[in-house]
Amino acid sequence: MARVIVDVMLKPEILDPQGQAIARALPRLGFSGVTSVRQGKRFELELDGPADEAALAEVRKIAATLLANTVIEDFTVRVE
């Protein structure tokens, strides 16, 4: 059994209002030194078998079809 992580983030050219709101709130909460925040999503997929290239290709297809809006988001796939 393998665990695969899919991280989804807005593309750099897309504005991130939620990340901007977090960045503005940090100084009010006493945190300093953070100049920018980007907010994203993390998905953990448990696979029946090993995380071989065929399984990772299937996970990439799942991510591109269902987990990410590839028009405005990028995703990465990694084995944990």
PDB file of N, CA, C and O in Angstrom:
ATOM      1  N   MET A   1       0.849  -1.173   0.000  1.00  0.00           N
ATOM      2  CA  MET A   1       0.000   0.000   0.000  1.00  0.00           C
ATOM      3  C   MET A   1       0.895   1.237   0.000  1.00  0.00           C
ATOM      4  O   MET A   1       1.906   1.280   0.701  1.00  0.00           O
ATOM      5  N   ALA A   2       0.524   2.226  -0.777  1.00  0.00           N
ATOM      6  CA  ALA A   2       1.318   3.448  -0.879  1.00  0.00           C
ATOM      7  C   ALA A   2       0.430   4.666  -0.658  1.00  0.00           C
ATOM      8  O   ALA A   2      -0.772   4.636  -0.923  1.00  0.00           O
ATOM      9  N   ARG A   3       1.039   5.726  -0.175  1.00  0.00           N
ATOM     10  CA  ARG A   3       0.339   6.998  -0.008  1.00  0.00           C
ATOM     11  C   ARG A   3       0.960   7.998  -0.978  1.00  0.00           C
ATOM     12  O   ARG A   3       2.175   8.190  -1.018  1.00  0.00           O
ATOM     13  N   VAL A   4       0.079   8.628  -1.760  1.00  0.00           N
ATOM     14  CA  VAL A   4       0.516   9.630  -2.721  1.00  0.00           C
ATOM     15  C   VAL A   4      -0.118  10.960  -2.339  1.00  0.00           C
ATOM     16  O   VAL A   4      -1.306  11.029  -2.025  1.00  0.00           O
ATOM     17  N   ILE A   5       0.685  12.007  -2.370  1.00  0.00           N
ATOM     18  CA  ILE A   5       0.230  13.350  -2.019  1.00  0.00           C
ATOM     19  C   ILE A   5       0.105  14.177  -3.294  1.00  0.00           C
ATOM     20  O   ILE A   5       1.013  14.200  -4.125  1.00  0.00           O
ATOM     21  N   VAL A   6      -1.028  14.853  -3.435  1.00  0.00           N
ATOM     22  CA  VAL A   6      -1.240  15.791  -4.541  1.00  0.00           C
ATOM     23  C   VAL A   6      -1.409  17.174  -3.921  1.00  0.00           C
ATOM     24  O   VAL A   6      -2.355  17.418  -3.172  1.00  0.00           O
ATOM     25  N   ASP A   7      -0.486  18.073  -4.240  1.00  0.00           N
ATOM     26  CA  ASP A   7      -0.570  19.461  -3.786  1.00  0.00           C
ATOM     27  C   ASP A   7      -1.063  20.314  -4.947  1.00  0.00           C
ATOM     28  O   ASP A   7      -0.511  20.252  -6.046  1.00  0.00           O
ATOM     29  N   VAL A   8      -2.098  21.107  -4.705  1.00  0.00           N
ATOM     30  CA  VAL A   8      -2.697  21.960  -5.732  1.00  0.00           C
ATOM     31  C   VAL A   8      -2.532  23.409  -5.295  1.00  0.00           C
ATOM     32  O   VAL A   8      -2.901  23.778  -4.180  1.00  0.00           O
ATOM     33  N   MET A   9      -1.977  24.224  -6.180  1.00  0.00           N
ATOM     34  CA  MET A   9      -1.768  25.645  -5.901  1.00  0.00           C
ATOM     35  C   MET A   9      -2.238  26.470  -7.094  1.00  0.00           C
ATOM     36  O   MET A   9      -2.178  26.024  -8.240  1.00  0.00           O
ATOM     37  N   LEU A  10      -2.707  27.688  -6.801  1.00  0.00           N
ATOM     38  CA  LEU A  10      -3.030  28.596  -7.884  1.00  0.00           C
ATOM     39  C   LEU A  10      -1.765  28.886  -8.677  1.00  0.00           C
ATOM     40  O   LEU A  10      -0.676  28.960  -8.107  1.00  0.00           O
ATOM     41  N   LYS A  11      -1.902  29.049  -9.986  1.00  0.00           N
ATOM     42  CA  LYS A  11      -0.762  29.419 -10.809  1.00  0.00           C
ATOM     43  C   LYS A  11      -0.243  30.778 -10.341  1.00  0.00           C
ATOM     44  O   LYS A  11      -1.019  31.595  -9.847  1.00  0.00           O
ATOM     45  N   PRO A  12       1.056  31.028 -10.490  1.00  0.00           N
ATOM     46  CA  PRO A  12       1.640  32.279  -9.964  1.00  0.00           C
ATOM     47  C   PRO A  12       0.980  33.549 -10.505  1.00  0.00           C
ATOM     48  O   PRO A  12       0.932  34.559  -9.804  1.00  0.00           O
ATOM     49  N   GLU A  13       0.478  33.514 -11.721  1.00  0.00           N
ATOM     50  CA  GLU A  13      -0.118  34.717 -12.312  1.00  0.00           C
ATOM     51  C   GLU A  13      -1.563  34.960 -11.867  1.00  0.00           C
ATOM     52  O   GLU A  13      -2.147  35.988 -12.209  1.00  0.00           O
ATOM     53  N   ILE A  14      -2.146  34.023 -11.108  1.00  0.00           N
ATOM     54  CA  ILE A  14      -3.522  34.157 -10.622  1.00  0.00           C
ATOM     55  C   ILE A  14      -3.497  34.797  -9.231  1.00  0.00           C
ATOM     56  O   ILE A  14      -2.758  34.354  -8.351  1.00  0.00           O
ATOM     57  N   LEU A  15      -4.298  35.827  -9.042  1.00  0.00           N
ATOM     58  CA  LEU A  15      -4.389  36.469  -7.731  1.00  0.00           C
ATOM     59  C   LEU A  15      -4.941  35.486  -6.704  1.00  0.00           C
ATOM     60  O   LEU A  15      -5.784  34.647  -7.023  1.00  0.00           O
ATOM     61  N   ASP A  16      -4.460  35.598  -5.478  1.00  0.00           N
ATOM     62  CA  ASP A  16      -4.874  34.713  -4.389  1.00  0.00           C
ATOM     63  C   ASP A  16      -5.443  35.561  -3.251  1.00  0.00           C
ATOM     64  O   ASP A  16      -4.718  35.887  -2.311  1.00  0.00           O
ATOM     65  N   PRO A  17      -6.739  35.928  -3.318  1.00  0.00           N
ATOM     66  CA  PRO A  17      -7.301  36.789  -2.287  1.00  0.00           C
ATOM     67  C   PRO A  17      -7.269  36.179  -0.891  1.00  0.00           C
ATOM     68  O   PRO A  17      -7.101  36.903   0.091  1.00  0.00           O
ATOM     69  N   GLN A  18      -7.426  34.869  -0.784  1.00  0.00           N
ATOM     70  CA  GLN A  18      -7.381  34.240   0.534  1.00  0.00           C
ATOM     71  C   GLN A  18      -5.967  34.323   1.114  1.00  0.00           C
ATOM     72  O   GLN A  18      -5.797  34.599   2.301  1.00  0.00           O
ATOM     73  N   GLY A  19      -4.967  34.086   0.286  1.00  0.00           N
ATOM     74  CA  GLY A  19      -3.591  34.220   0.741  1.00  0.00           C
ATOM     75  C   GLY A  19      -3.271  35.649   1.148  1.00  0.00           C
ATOM     76  O   GLY A  19      -2.577  35.874   2.139  1.00  0.00           O
ATOM     77  N   GLN A  20      -3.779  36.625   0.381  1.00  0.00           N
ATOM     78  CA  GLN A  20      -3.553  38.032   0.714  1.00  0.00           C
ATOM     79  C   GLN A  20      -4.213  38.388   2.047  1.00  0.00           C
ATOM     80  O   GLN A  20      -3.637  39.129   2.843  1.00  0.00           O
ATOM     81  N   ALA A  21      -5.413  37.866   2.295  1.00  0.00           N
ATOM     82  CA  ALA A  21      -6.096  38.123   3.565  1.00  0.00           C
ATOM     83  C   ALA A  21      -5.304  37.542   4.734  1.00  0.00           C
ATOM     84  O   ALA A  21      -5.202  38.168   5.789  1.00  0.00           O
ATOM     85  N   ILE A  22      -4.751  36.363   4.551  1.00  0.00           N
ATOM     86  CA  ILE A  22      -3.932  35.749   5.603  1.00  0.00           C
ATOM     87  C   ILE A  22      -2.696  36.602   5.856  1.00  0.00           C
ATOM     88  O   ILE A  22      -2.342  36.864   7.005  1.00  0.00           O
ATOM     89  N   ALA A  23      -2.037  37.038   4.775  1.00  0.00           N
ATOM     90  CA  ALA A  23      -0.825  37.855   4.918  1.00  0.00           C
ATOM     91  C   ALA A  23      -1.115  39.158   5.663  1.00  0.00           C
ATOM     92  O   ALA A  23      -0.305  39.596   6.479  1.00  0.00           O
ATOM     93  N   ARG A  24      -2.262  39.778   5.388  1.00  0.00           N
ATOM     94  CA  ARG A  24      -2.627  41.020   6.075  1.00  0.00           C
ATOM     95  C   ARG A  24      -2.954  40.776   7.552  1.00  0.00           C
ATOM     96  O   ARG A  24      -2.720  41.647   8.390  1.00  0.00           O
ATOM     97  N   ALA A  25      -3.494  39.592   7.873  1.00  0.00           N
ATOM     98  CA  ALA A  25      -3.878  39.296   9.252  1.00  0.00           C
ATOM     99  C   ALA A  25      -2.677  38.960  10.134  1.00  0.00           C
ATOM    100  O   ALA A  25      -2.731  39.183  11.343  1.00  0.00           O
ATOM    101  N   LEU A  26      -1.615  38.439   9.572  1.00  0.00           N
ATOM    102  CA  LEU A  26      -0.476  37.993  10.381  1.00  0.00           C
ATOM    103  C   LEU A  26       0.102  39.086  11.272  1.00  0.00           C
ATOM    104  O   LEU A  26       0.309  38.831  12.458  1.00  0.00           O
ATOM    105  N   PRO A  27       0.376  40.299  10.765  1.00  0.00           N
ATOM    106  CA  PRO A  27       0.910  41.339  11.662  1.00  0.00           C
ATOM    107  C   PRO A  27      -0.050  41.695  12.799  1.00  0.00           C
ATOM    108  O   PRO A  27       0.387  41.969  13.917  1.00  0.00           O
ATOM    109  N   ARG A  28      -1.340  41.691  12.521  1.00  0.00           N
ATOM    110  CA  ARG A  28      -2.322  41.985  13.577  1.00  0.00           C
ATOM    111  C   ARG A  28      -2.318  40.923  14.664  1.00  0.00           C
ATOM    112  O   ARG A  28      -2.694  41.189  15.806  1.00  0.00           O
ATOM    113  N   LEU A  29      -1.893  39.722  14.305  1.00  0.00           N
ATOM    114  CA  LEU A  29      -1.835  38.623  15.274  1.00  0.00           C
ATOM    115  C   LEU A  29      -0.461  38.502  15.924  1.00  0.00           C
ATOM    116  O   LEU A  29      -0.211  37.577  16.697  1.00  0.00           O
ATOM    117  N   GLY A  30       0.427  39.438  15.607  1.00  0.00           N
ATOM    118  CA  GLY A  30       1.733  39.443  16.255  1.00  0.00           C
ATOM    119  C   GLY A  30       2.830  38.715  15.502  1.00  0.00           C
ATOM    120  O   GLY A  30       3.921  38.531  16.043  1.00  0.00           O
ATOM    121  N   PHE A  31       2.575  38.295  14.274  1.00  0.00           N
ATOM    122  CA  PHE A  31       3.589  37.602  13.488  1.00  0.00           C
ATOM    123  C   PHE A  31       4.235  38.587  12.524  1.00  0.00           C
ATOM    124  O   PHE A  31       3.547  39.398  11.904  1.00  0.00           O
ATOM    125  N   SER A  32       5.550  38.515  12.399  1.00  0.00           N
ATOM    126  CA  SER A  32       6.230  39.428  11.491  1.00  0.00           C
ATOM    127  C   SER A  32       7.180  38.651  10.585  1.00  0.00           C
ATOM    128  O   SER A  32       7.492  37.485  10.828  1.00  0.00           O
ATOM    129  N   GLY A  33       7.626  39.330   9.539  1.00  0.00           N
ATOM    130  CA  GLY A  33       8.615  38.722   8.653  1.00  0.00           C
ATOM    131  C   GLY A  33       8.038  37.957   7.481  1.00  0.00           C
ATOM    132  O   GLY A  33       8.801  37.464   6.649  1.00  0.00           O
ATOM    133  N   VAL A  34       6.732  37.837   7.379  1.00  0.00           N
ATOM    134  CA  VAL A  34       6.116  37.136   6.247  1.00  0.00           C
ATOM    135  C   VAL A  34       5.685  38.183   5.237  1.00  0.00           C
ATOM    136  O   VAL A  34       4.883  39.063   5.549  1.00  0.00           O
ATOM    137  N   THR A  35       6.219  38.087   4.019  1.00  0.00           N
ATOM    138  CA  THR A  35       5.909  39.093   3.004  1.00  0.00           C
ATOM    139  C   THR A  35       4.818  38.652   2.041  1.00  0.00           C
ATOM    140  O   THR A  35       4.199  39.488   1.382  1.00  0.00           O
ATOM    141  N   SER A  36       4.574  37.338   1.952  1.00  0.00           N
ATOM    142  CA  SER A  36       3.578  36.852   1.001  1.00  0.00           C
ATOM    143  C   SER A  36       3.055  35.493   1.450  1.00  0.00           C
ATOM    144  O   SER A  36       3.787  34.706   2.050  1.00  0.00           O
ATOM    145  N   VAL A  37       1.794  35.225   1.157  1.00  0.00           N
ATOM    146  CA  VAL A  37       1.178  33.928   1.466  1.00  0.00           C
ATOM    147  C   VAL A  37       0.402  33.472   0.233  1.00  0.00           C
ATOM    148  O   VAL A  37      -0.317  34.262  -0.378  1.00  0.00           O
ATOM    149  N   ARG A  38       0.548  32.201  -0.130  1.00  0.00           N
ATOM    150  CA  ARG A  38      -0.255  31.576  -1.174  1.00  0.00           C
ATOM    151  C   ARG A  38      -0.967  30.404  -0.517  1.00  0.00           C
ATOM    152  O   ARG A  38      -0.333  29.602   0.168  1.00  0.00           O
ATOM    153  N   GLN A  39      -2.267  30.295  -0.715  1.00  0.00           N
ATOM    154  CA  GLN A  39      -3.076  29.247  -0.106  1.00  0.00           C
ATOM    155  C   GLN A  39      -3.322  28.159  -1.147  1.00  0.00           C
ATOM    156  O   GLN A  39      -3.541  28.459  -2.320  1.00  0.00           O
ATOM    157  N   GLY A  40      -3.287  26.896  -0.722  1.00  0.00           N
ATOM    158  CA  GLY A  40      -3.508  25.795  -1.651  1.00  0.00           C
ATOM    159  C   GLY A  40      -4.289  24.659  -1.001  1.00  0.00           C
ATOM    160  O   GLY A  40      -4.872  24.816   0.072  1.00  0.00           O
ATOM    161  N   LYS A  41      -4.284  23.508  -1.680  1.00  0.00           N
ATOM    162  CA  LYS A  41      -4.998  22.325  -1.202  1.00  0.00           C
ATOM    163  C   LYS A  41      -4.041  21.130  -1.217  1.00  0.00           C
ATOM    164  O   LYS A  41      -3.137  21.066  -2.050  1.00  0.00           O
ATOM    165  N   ARG A  42      -4.241  20.192  -0.302  1.00  0.00           N
ATOM    166  CA  ARG A  42      -3.458  18.965  -0.253  1.00  0.00           C
ATOM    167  C   ARG A  42      -4.419  17.785  -0.225  1.00  0.00           C
ATOM    168  O   ARG A  42      -5.377  17.766   0.547  1.00  0.00           O
ATOM    169  N   PHE A  43      -4.151  16.806  -1.075  1.00  0.00           N
ATOM    170  CA  PHE A  43      -4.950  15.581  -1.121  1.00  0.00           C
ATOM    171  C   PHE A  43      -4.027  14.403  -0.850  1.00  0.00           C
ATOM    172  O   PHE A  43      -2.920  14.346  -1.384  1.00  0.00           O
ATOM    173  N   GLU A  44      -4.477  13.461  -0.022  1.00  0.00           N
ATOM    174  CA  GLU A  44      -3.733  12.240   0.264  1.00  0.00           C
ATOM    175  C   GLU A  44      -4.520  11.067  -0.309  1.00  0.00           C
ATOM    176  O   GLU A  44      -5.674  10.843   0.058  1.00  0.00           O
ATOM    177  N   LEU A  45      -3.889  10.323  -1.207  1.00  0.00           N
ATOM    178  CA  LEU A  45      -4.532   9.166  -1.826  1.00  0.00           C
ATOM    179  C   LEU A  45      -3.813   7.900  -1.385  1.00  0.00           C
ATOM    180  O   LEU A  45      -2.594   7.793  -1.515  1.00  0.00           O
ATOM    181  N   GLU A  46      -4.570   6.946  -0.865  1.00  0.00           N
ATOM    182  CA  GLU A  46      -4.024   5.637  -0.504  1.00  0.00           C
ATOM    183  C   GLU A  46      -4.239   4.705  -1.687  1.00  0.00           C
ATOM    184  O   GLU A  46      -5.364   4.548  -2.162  1.00  0.00           O
ATOM    185  N   LEU A  47      -3.170   4.092  -2.159  1.00  0.00           N
ATOM    186  CA  LEU A  47      -3.244   3.186  -3.300  1.00  0.00           C
ATOM    187  C   LEU A  47      -3.235   1.738  -2.824  1.00  0.00           C
ATOM    188  O   LEU A  47      -2.633   1.416  -1.800  1.00  0.00           O
ATOM    189  N   ASP A  48      -3.913   0.860  -3.582  1.00  0.00           N
ATOM    190  CA  ASP A  48      -3.940  -0.567  -3.250  1.00  0.00           C
ATOM    191  C   ASP A  48      -2.554  -1.196  -3.371  1.00  0.00           C
ATOM    192  O   ASP A  48      -2.142  -1.987  -2.523  1.00  0.00           O
ATOM    193  N   GLY A  49      -1.853  -0.839  -4.421  1.00  0.00           N
ATOM    194  CA  GLY A  49      -0.555  -1.450  -4.681  1.00  0.00           C
ATOM    195  C   GLY A  49       0.571  -0.454  -4.548  1.00  0.00           C
ATOM    196  O   GLY A  49       0.429   0.575  -3.887  1.00  0.00           O
ATOM    197  N   PRO A  50       1.694  -0.759  -5.178  1.00  0.00           N
ATOM    198  CA  PRO A  50       2.851   0.130  -5.099  1.00  0.00           C
ATOM    199  C   PRO A  50       2.645   1.405  -5.928  1.00  0.00           C
ATOM    200  O   PRO A  50       1.806   1.454  -6.827  1.00  0.00           O
ATOM    201  N   ALA A  51       3.416   2.408  -5.606  1.00  0.00           N
ATOM    202  CA  ALA A  51       3.348   3.681  -6.326  1.00  0.00           C
ATOM    203  C   ALA A  51       4.336   3.649  -7.486  1.00  0.00           C
ATOM    204  O   ALA A  51       5.295   4.419  -7.528  1.00  0.00           O
ATOM    205  N   ASP A  52       4.081   2.737  -8.432  1.00  0.00           N
ATOM    206  CA  ASP A  52       4.941   2.648  -9.613  1.00  0.00           C
ATOM    207  C   ASP A  52       4.523   3.705 -10.640  1.00  0.00           C
ATOM    208  O   ASP A  52       3.583   4.465 -10.405  1.00  0.00           O
ATOM    209  N   GLU A  53       5.211   3.752 -11.761  1.00  0.00           N
ATOM    210  CA  GLU A  53       4.937   4.793 -12.763  1.00  0.00           C
ATOM    211  C   GLU A  53       3.505   4.726 -13.292  1.00  0.00           C
ATOM    212  O   GLU A  53       2.899   5.764 -13.556  1.00  0.00           O
ATOM    213  N   ALA A  54       2.956   3.515 -13.452  1.00  0.00           N
ATOM    214  CA  ALA A  54       1.580   3.379 -13.939  1.00  0.00           C
ATOM    215  C   ALA A  54       0.591   3.964 -12.926  1.00  0.00           C
ATOM    216  O   ALA A  54      -0.355   4.655 -13.304  1.00  0.00           O
ATOM    217  N   ALA A  55       0.814   3.687 -11.656  1.00  0.00           N
ATOM    218  CA  ALA A  55      -0.077   4.216 -10.615  1.00  0.00           C
ATOM    219  C   ALA A  55       0.042   5.731 -10.521  1.00  0.00           C
ATOM    220  O   ALA A  55      -0.963   6.424 -10.367  1.00  0.00           O
ATOM    221  N   LEU A  56       1.263   6.248 -10.613  1.00  0.00           N
ATOM    222  CA  LEU A  56       1.451   7.701 -10.550  1.00  0.00           C
ATOM    223  C   LEU A  56       0.838   8.392 -11.762  1.00  0.00           C
ATOM    224  O   LEU A  56       0.319   9.502 -11.644  1.00  0.00           O
ATOM    225  N   ALA A  57       0.893   7.755 -12.913  1.00  0.00           N
ATOM    226  CA  ALA A  57       0.244   8.312 -14.106  1.00  0.00           C
ATOM    227  C   ALA A  57      -1.265   8.391 -13.897  1.00  0.00           C
ATOM    228  O   ALA A  57      -1.907   9.357 -14.311  1.00  0.00           O
ATOM    229  N   GLU A  58      -1.823   7.373 -13.256  1.00  0.00           N
ATOM    230  CA  GLU A  58      -3.253   7.379 -12.950  1.00  0.00           C
ATOM    231  C   GLU A  58      -3.602   8.489 -11.955  1.00  0.00           C
ATOM    232  O   GLU A  58      -4.624   9.158 -12.103  1.00  0.00           O
ATOM    233  N   VAL A  59      -2.755   8.683 -10.946  1.00  0.00           N
ATOM    234  CA  VAL A  59      -2.978   9.752  -9.973  1.00  0.00           C
ATOM    235  C   VAL A  59      -2.900  11.115 -10.671  1.00  0.00           C
ATOM    236  O   VAL A  59      -3.705  12.000 -10.380  1.00  0.00           O
ATOM    237  N   ARG A  60      -1.945  11.292 -11.582  1.00  0.00           N
ATOM    238  CA  ARG A  60      -1.853  12.557 -12.330  1.00  0.00           C
ATOM    239  C   ARG A  60      -3.130  12.799 -13.141  1.00  0.00           C
ATOM    240  O   ARG A  60      -3.606  13.930 -13.247  1.00  0.00           O
ATOM    241  N   LYS A  61      -3.665  11.738 -13.702  1.00  0.00           N
ATOM    242  CA  LYS A  61      -4.915  11.860 -14.468  1.00  0.00           C
ATOM    243  C   LYS A  61      -6.073  12.247 -13.543  1.00  0.00           C
ATOM    244  O   LYS A  61      -6.907  13.075 -13.907  1.00  0.00           O
ATOM    245  N   ILE A  62      -6.125  11.652 -12.353  1.00  0.00           N
ATOM    246  CA  ILE A  62      -7.144  12.002 -11.355  1.00  0.00           C
ATOM    247  C   ILE A  62      -7.013  13.472 -10.976  1.00  0.00           C
ATOM    248  O   ILE A  62      -8.006  14.197 -10.915  1.00  0.00           O
ATOM    249  N   ALA A  63      -5.779  13.904 -10.722  1.00  0.00           N
ATOM    250  CA  ALA A  63      -5.551  15.290 -10.319  1.00  0.00           C
ATOM    251  C   ALA A  63      -5.980  16.257 -11.417  1.00  0.00           C
ATOM    252  O   ALA A  63      -6.629  17.265 -11.137  1.00  0.00           O
ATOM    253  N   ALA A  64      -5.625  15.959 -12.653  1.00  0.00           N
ATOM    254  CA  ALA A  64      -5.957  16.860 -13.758  1.00  0.00           C
ATOM    255  C   ALA A  64      -7.455  16.866 -14.058  1.00  0.00           C
ATOM    256  O   ALA A  64      -7.990  17.868 -14.532  1.00  0.00           O
ATOM    257  N   THR A  65      -8.129  15.754 -13.784  1.00  0.00           N
ATOM    258  CA  THR A  65      -9.552  15.644 -14.085  1.00  0.00           C
ATOM    259  C   THR A  65     -10.436  16.168 -12.963  1.00  0.00           C
ATOM    260  O   THR A  65     -11.444  16.826 -13.222  1.00  0.00           O
ATOM    261  N   LEU A  66     -10.068  15.881 -11.721  1.00  0.00           N
ATOM    262  CA  LEU A  66     -10.977  16.123 -10.604  1.00  0.00           C
ATOM    263  C   LEU A  66     -10.439  17.054  -9.518  1.00  0.00           C
ATOM    264  O   LEU A  66     -11.181  17.891  -9.004  1.00  0.00           O
ATOM    265  N   LEU A  67      -9.178  16.922  -9.169  1.00  0.00           N
ATOM    266  CA  LEU A  67      -8.663  17.628  -7.999  1.00  0.00           C
ATOM    267  C   LEU A  67      -8.236  19.060  -8.283  1.00  0.00           C
ATOM    268  O   LEU A  67      -8.303  19.909  -7.394  1.00  0.00           O
ATOM    269  N   ALA A  68      -7.800  19.344  -9.503  1.00  0.00           N
ATOM    270  CA  ALA A  68      -7.301  20.682  -9.837  1.00  0.00           C
ATOM    271  C   ALA A  68      -8.056  21.249 -11.027  1.00  0.00           C
ATOM    272  O   ALA A  68      -8.452  20.518 -11.935  1.00  0.00           O
ATOM    273  N   ASN A  69      -8.247  22.547 -11.010  1.00  0.00           N
ATOM    274  CA  ASN A  69      -8.760  23.267 -12.182  1.00  0.00           C
ATOM    275  C   ASN A  69      -7.522  23.721 -12.935  1.00  0.00           C
ATOM    276  O   ASN A  69      -6.944  24.758 -12.612  1.00  0.00           O
ATOM    277  N   THR A  70      -7.113  22.957 -13.932  1.00  0.00           N
ATOM    278  CA  THR A  70      -5.825  23.184 -14.584  1.00  0.00           C
ATOM    279  C   THR A  70      -5.759  24.491 -15.379  1.00  0.00           C
ATOM    280  O   THR A  70      -4.689  24.862 -15.861  1.00  0.00           O
ATOM    281  N   VAL A  71      -6.875  25.184 -15.519  1.00  0.00           N
ATOM    282  CA  VAL A  71      -6.849  26.491 -16.158  1.00  0.00           C
ATOM    283  C   VAL A  71      -6.170  27.503 -15.228  1.00  0.00           C
ATOM    284  O   VAL A  71      -5.418  28.364 -15.684  1.00  0.00           O
ATOM    285  N   ILE A  72      -6.440  27.394 -13.931  1.00  0.00           N
ATOM    286  CA  ILE A  72      -5.905  28.373 -12.985  1.00  0.00           C
ATOM    287  C   ILE A  72      -5.019  27.757 -11.902  1.00  0.00           C
ATOM    288  O   ILE A  72      -4.443  28.492 -11.100  1.00  0.00           O
ATOM    289  N   GLU A  73      -4.894  26.420 -11.858  1.00  0.00           N
ATOM    290  CA  GLU A  73      -4.123  25.767 -10.806  1.00  0.00           C
ATOM    291  C   GLU A  73      -3.076  24.828 -11.401  1.00  0.00           C
ATOM    292  O   GLU A  73      -3.276  24.240 -12.465  1.00  0.00           O
ATOM    293  N   ASP A  74      -1.963  24.702 -10.694  1.00  0.00           N
ATOM    294  CA  ASP A  74      -0.936  23.703 -10.971  1.00  0.00           C
ATOM    295  C   ASP A  74      -1.007  22.645  -9.872  1.00  0.00           C
ATOM    296  O   ASP A  74      -1.517  22.905  -8.782  1.00  0.00           O
ATOM    297  N   PHE A  75      -0.493  21.453 -10.164  1.00  0.00           N
ATOM    298  CA  PHE A  75      -0.435  20.442  -9.113  1.00  0.00           C
ATOM    299  C   PHE A  75       0.874  19.673  -9.206  1.00  0.00           C
ATOM    300  O   PHE A  75       1.489  19.571 -10.268  1.00  0.00           O
ATOM    301  N   THR A  76       1.276  19.138  -8.065  1.00  0.00           N
ATOM    302  CA  THR A  76       2.438  18.243  -8.006  1.00  0.00           C
ATOM    303  C   THR A  76       1.994  16.944  -7.356  1.00  0.00           C
ATOM    304  O   THR A  76       1.096  16.931  -6.514  1.00  0.00           O
ATOM    305  N   VAL A  77       2.629  15.861  -7.754  1.00  0.00           N
ATOM    306  CA  VAL A  77       2.330  14.537  -7.220  1.00  0.00           C
ATOM    307  C   VAL A  77       3.631  13.980  -6.638  1.00  0.00           C
ATOM    308  O   VAL A  77       4.680  14.011  -7.282  1.00  0.00           O
ATOM    309  N   ARG A  78       3.540  13.474  -5.411  1.00  0.00           N
ATOM    310  CA  ARG A  78       4.730  12.882  -4.787  1.00  0.00           C
ATOM    311  C   ARG A  78       4.303  11.707  -3.918  1.00  0.00           C
ATOM    312  O   ARG A  78       3.181  11.654  -3.413  1.00  0.00           O
ATOM    313  N   VAL A  79       5.216  10.781  -3.761  1.00  0.00           N
ATOM    314  CA  VAL A  79       4.975   9.605  -2.922  1.00  0.00           C
ATOM    315  C   VAL A  79       5.495   9.909  -1.535  1.00  0.00           C
ATOM    316  O   VAL A  79       6.606  10.415  -1.377  1.00  0.00           O
ATOM    317  N   GLU A  80       4.698   9.603  -0.534  1.00  0.00           N
ATOM    318  CA  GLU A  80       5.109   9.834   0.857  1.00  0.00           C
ATOM    319  C   GLU A  80       5.611   8.557   1.457  1.00  0.00           C
ATOM    320  O   GLU A  80       6.006   8.537   2.623  1.00  0.00           O
TER     321      GLU A  80
END
